[in-house]
Amino acid sequence: MIIVVRPGATKDQVQQILEKLDQCHLKAHVSEGSERLIIGVIGDKSRLAPGALELLPAVEKLVPIMESYKLASRAFRPEGTSFEIKGISVGADELTMMAGPCAVESEEQVDQVASVVSSCGARFLRGGAYKPRTTPYSFQGLEKEGLKILRRVADRYNLLVISEITSENDIDYASEYVDVIQIGARNAQNFRLLSAVGKSKIPVMLKRGIAETIDEWLGSVEYVMSEGNYKIIMCERGIRTFETSTRSTLDISAIPVLKAKTHLPVIVDPSHASGKAQYVRSLSLAAIAAGADGLIVEVHPNPMCALSDAAQQITPKDYQALSKEIASIARIINRKYPD
């Protein structure tokens, strides 16, 4: 249920609502939109006496939310959500561009990529420090040293850092180096990790699990939001289907569906969806045309020598060409491409 607050309600009147909810052991989540203040109510509504809220002077109306994901629902913030991370806007008119190698291998390697993508509109440097792999014998990442490399290089080119963590035990350490925590597809329903990241209040990018339905994915988002962390980016990265021509099947339809179901920003990962560099361009352009708020693309200075996911990473030169095409699509659909 959400409570729509009357325009012009005083702070004391709003506080009266919050106190009533607290008395009934209900959790309140306040969302201040451009036009209205909305309060999301989480918990057993039967604890509220009939008419207990409707009679309060600040209450305009009560709106039930039938979905299991209350805070992630579009009804909670109908105008959509945008937010800033250290001065960089996410979910607004300007596209959010993230790029970097699949795995951090060396400072030289990351620097070669960052120097190019930063000049092509990317605002976030991505790179895997912790690499959960299908087999334990594959390269597992440089871990803490990888995070340090990302931070040094990102600062050099005025970029923000996004990187994946795989355990709640890594949050405190990672928070010293990253600006956005990525939760990967394999941990999309690791609910302890999701709750811990929610409590951290660090911005989060949550990838879709390889077999998650959209509603299940939004349920995962709810775990983060229920802990008070609303700076969440959803990332469609393809799902597992019977098709084997690509690594996963990019669910383009998920973009408009999410735009109808949730208020959160949605970006697309064409690299993991395709698994093949030759398809990254087409999937990227399709995602932006379909309404995605940005992209996260894997870029490597020498993909053939990459220690992780060599086949799906494009070169810096290819990223330069791609960024120009994305900028052209952005103009057509009235979105801004970062300078």
C-alpha positions in Angstrom: 0.0 0.0 0.0 1.1 3.6 -0.6 -0.2 6.7 1.0 -0.5 9.7 -1.3 0.1 12.9 0.8 -2.0 16.0 0.1 -0.3 18.9 -1.6 0.7 21.5 1.0 0.7 19.1 4.0 2.9 20.3 6.8 5.9 18.4 8.1 4.0 17.9 11.4 1.1 16.4 9.5 3.4 14.0 7.6 5.1 13.1 10.9 1.7 12.2 12.2 1.3 9.6 9.5 4.8 8.2 10.2 4.1 8.0 13.9 0.8 6.1 13.3 2.6 3.6 11.1 5.3 3.1 13.7 2.7 2.5 16.4 1.3 -0.3 14.3 4.8 -1.7 13.7 4.7 -0.9 10.0 7.7 0.2 8.0 7.4 3.5 6.1 9.4 4.4 3.0 9.1 8.0 2.0 9.5 9.0 -1.7 9.5 12.7 -2.5 8.6 13.2 -6.2 8.6 16.3 -8.2 4.9 16.9 -7.5 3.8 14.6 -4.7 5.1 13.0 -1.5 4.3 9.3 -1.3 4.8 6.9 1.6 5.2 3.2 0.9 3.9 1.0 3.7 5.5 -2.4 4.3 4.1 -4.9 6.8 0.9 -6.5 8.0 -1.8 -3.9 7.1 -4.4 -5.7 9.4 -2.7 -4.0 12.3 -4.3 -0.7 11.1 -7.7 0.0 12.4 -10.3 0.8 9.7 -10.1 4.5 8.8 -6.9 5.0 10.9 -5.1 6.6 8.1 -7.8 8.1 5.9 -8.9 10.4 8.7 -5.5 12.0 9.1 -5.4 15.5 7.6 -2.3 14.9 5.4 -3.7 11.8 3.7 -5.2 12.3 0.2 -5.7 8.7 -0.6 -4.5 5.1 -0.1 -3.5 3.0 -3.1 -3.1 -0.7 -2.8 -0.1 -2.3 -4.5 -0.9 -5.9 -5.6 2.6 -6.8 -6.6 4.9 -8.5 -4.1 7.5 -5.8 -5.0 6.1 -2.7 -3.3 9.0 -0.2 -3.3 10.2 -1.2 -6.8 6.7 -0.8 -8.3 6.0 2.0 -10.7 3.1 3.0 -8.4 5.5 4.0 -5.7 7.1 6.6 -7.9 5.0 7.1 -11.1 7.3 9.8 -12.6 10.3 7.4 -12.6 13.5 7.6 -10.6 16.7 9.4 -11.5 19.6 10.1 -9.1 23.2 11.3 -9.0 26.3 9.4 -8.1 29.1 11.9 -7.4 27.7 14.4 -9.8 26.9 11.8 -12.6 23.1 11.5 -13.3 21.6 8.1 -13.8 18.1 7.5 -15.2 17.6 11.1 -16.5 17.7 12.3 -20.1 21.4 11.6 -20.5 22.4 8.0 -21.3 24.6 6.3 -18.7 27.6 4.7 -20.4 29.8 2.1 -18.6 32.8 0.4 -20.2 35.9 -1.5 -19.4 37.5 -4.9 -19.4 35.7 -8.0 -18.2 38.6 -8.6 -15.7 41.3 -6.4 -14.3 44.5 -8.0 -15.5 47.0 -5.1 -15.0 47.1 -1.4 -14.5 48.5 -0.9 -18.1 45.6 -2.9 -19.5 42.9 -0.9 -17.6 44.6 2.4 -18.5 44.7 1.6 -22.2 40.9 1.1 -22.1 40.0 4.0 -19.8 42.0 6.5 -21.8 39.7 5.8 -24.8 36.3 5.1 -23.3 36.5 8.3 -21.2 36.9 10.3 -24.3 33.9 8.5 -25.9 31.2 9.4 -23.3 31.7 6.7 -20.7 31.3 7.9 -17.2 31.8 4.6 -15.4 34.9 2.4 -15.6 33.9 -1.3 -15.2 36.2 -4.1 -14.4 36.0 -7.4 -12.6 38.2 -7.7 -9.5 36.3 -10.7 -8.1 35.5 -13.1 -10.9 33.0 -15.9 -10.1 33.6 -18.4 -12.9 31.9 -21.6 -14.0 35.0 -23.6 -13.1 37.4 -23.1 -10.2 40.3 -23.5 -12.5 39.6 -20.3 -14.5 41.1 -16.9 -13.7 39.4 -15.7 -10.5 40.5 -12.1 -10.6 43.0 -9.9 -8.8 40.5 -9.2 -6.0 41.7 -6.4 -3.7 44.6 -5.4 -5.9 42.2 -5.3 -8.8 40.0 -2.8 -7.0 43.0 -0.6 -6.2 44.0 -0.6 -9.9 40.4 0.4 -10.9 40.4 3.3 -8.5 43.8 4.7 -9.5 43.0 4.5 -13.2 39.4 5.9 -12.8 40.7 8.9 -10.9 43.3 9.5 -13.6 40.5 9.9 -16.2 37.8 11.4 -14.0 35.7 8.2 -14.1 33.6 6.5 -11.5 34.1 2.8 -10.7 31.7 0.0 -10.9 32.8 -3.5 -9.9 31.2 -6.8 -8.8 31.4 -8.3 -5.3 30.4 -11.8 -4.5 30.1 -11.8 -0.7 28.7 -9.6 2.0 32.2 -9.9 3.6 33.6 -7.8 0.8 31.3 -4.8 1.1 33.3 -2.7 3.6 36.6 -3.2 1.7 35.1 -2.6 -1.7 33.3 0.6 -0.5 36.8 2.2 -0.3 37.3 1.9 -4.0 34.0 1.6 -5.9 31.2 4.0 -6.5 28.7 1.4 -7.6 28.5 -2.2 -6.4 27.6 -4.7 -9.1 25.6 -7.8 -8.2 26.1 -10.3 -10.9 23.7 -12.8 -12.5 25.0 -15.7 -10.3 24.1 -13.7 -7.2 20.9 -12.2 -8.3 18.9 -14.2 -5.7 21.6 -14.3 -3.0 19.2 -12.6 -0.6 21.7 -12.2 2.2 24.1 -10.3 -0.1 21.2 -8.2 -1.5 20.1 -7.2 2.0 23.6 -6.4 3.1 24.2 -4.2 0.1 20.9 -2.5 0.8 22.1 -1.7 4.3 25.4 -0.3 3.0 23.5 2.5 1.1 26.2 2.2 -1.7 24.6 2.6 -5.2 23.9 -0.8 -6.7 23.6 -2.3 -10.2 21.7 -5.5 -10.0 22.0 -7.8 -13.0 19.2 -10.2 -14.0 19.7 -13.8 -13.1 20.2 -16.2 -16.0 16.8 -17.8 -15.4 14.9 -15.1 -13.5 11.5 -13.9 -14.6 11.0 -10.1 -14.5 8.9 -10.3 -11.4 11.5 -12.5 -9.6 14.1 -9.9 -10.6 12.0 -7.1 -9.1 11.7 -9.3 -6.0 15.5 -9.3 -5.8 15.5 -5.5 -6.2 13.0 -5.3 -3.3 15.5 -6.9 -0.9 17.8 -4.0 -1.6 15.2 -1.3 -1.4 13.6 -2.7 1.8 16.8 -1.8 3.6 16.5 1.8 2.5 18.8 1.8 -0.5 17.0 3.4 -3.4 20.0 4.0 -5.7 19.5 0.9 -7.8 20.2 0.3 -11.5 18.7 -2.7 -13.2 20.8 -4.4 -15.8 19.3 -6.8 -18.4 22.1 -9.1 -19.5 20.3 -11.9 -21.3 18.6 -15.0 -20.1 19.1 -18.7 -20.7 16.9 -20.1 -23.4 17.1 -23.1 -25.8 19.1 -20.9 -28.3 22.8 -21.6 -28.5 23.9 -19.1 -31.2 24.6 -16.5 -28.5 25.8 -16.9 -24.9 22.4 -15.8 -23.6 19.2 -14.4 -25.2 19.0 -10.6 -24.8 15.4 -9.9 -23.7 14.8 -6.6 -25.5 11.2 -6.8 -24.5 12.3 -6.6 -20.8 13.1 -2.9 -21.3 9.5 -1.6 -22.1 8.1 -4.1 -19.6 10.3 -2.8 -16.8 9.5 0.8 -17.8 5.8 -0.1 -17.1 6.4 -2.1 -14.0 9.1 -0.2 -12.1 10.4 3.4 -11.7 14.1 2.4 -11.6 16.7 3.0 -14.4 17.3 0.1 -16.7 20.6 -0.5 -18.7 21.7 -3.3 -20.9 24.8 -5.5 -21.1 25.2 -6.5 -24.7 28.5 -8.2 -24.1 27.3 -11.0 -21.7 24.1 -11.3 -23.7 25.8 -12.1 -27.0 29.0 -13.7 -25.8 30.4 -12.7 -29.2 32.0 -9.3 -30.0 30.5 -9.3 -33.5 27.0 -8.9 -32.1 27.7 -6.2 -29.5 27.1 -3.3 -31.9 23.6 -4.5 -33.0 22.4 -5.4 -29.5 23.7 -2.0 -28.2 21.8 0.0 -30.8 18.7 -2.1 -30.4 18.8 -1.6 -26.6 19.0 2.2 -26.8 16.3 2.4 -29.4 14.1 0.3 -27.2 14.4 2.8 -24.3 17.3 1.6 -22.2 18.9 4.2 -20.0 22.4 3.2 -20.9 24.9 0.4 -21.6 27.7 -1.5 -19.9 30.1 -2.8 -22.5 33.2 -4.9 -22.2 36.3 -3.4 -23.9 39.8 -4.9 -23.9 43.0 -3.6 -25.6 43.7 -7.0 -27.0 40.7 -9.3 -26.7 42.4 -12.4 -28.1 44.8 -12.3 -25.0 42.1 -11.6 -22.4 42.1 -13.9 -19.3 38.3 -13.8 -19.1 35.5 -13.8 -21.7 37.9 -13.1 -24.6 35.2 -13.7 -27.3 32.8 -11.0 -26.2 35.1 -8.0 -25.6 35.4 -5.3 -28.3 38.5 -3.2 -28.9 38.8 0.5 -27.9 38.7 1.3 -31.6 35.4 -0.5 -32.0 34.0 1.3 -28.9 34.9 4.6 -30.5 32.8 3.7 -33.6 30.0 2.3 -31.4 29.8 5.5 -29.3 29.2 7.6 -32.4 26.4 5.4 -33.6 24.8 5.4 -30.1 24.9 9.2 -30.1 23.0 9.2 -33.4 20.3 6.9 -32.0 20.1 9.0 -28.9 19.3 12.2 -30.9 16.5 10.4 -32.8 14.8 9.3 -29.5 15.4 12.6 -27.7 18.0 11.3 -25.3 21.3 13.0 -24.6 24.7 11.3 -25.2 27.3 12.3 -22.7 29.9 14.8 -24.1 
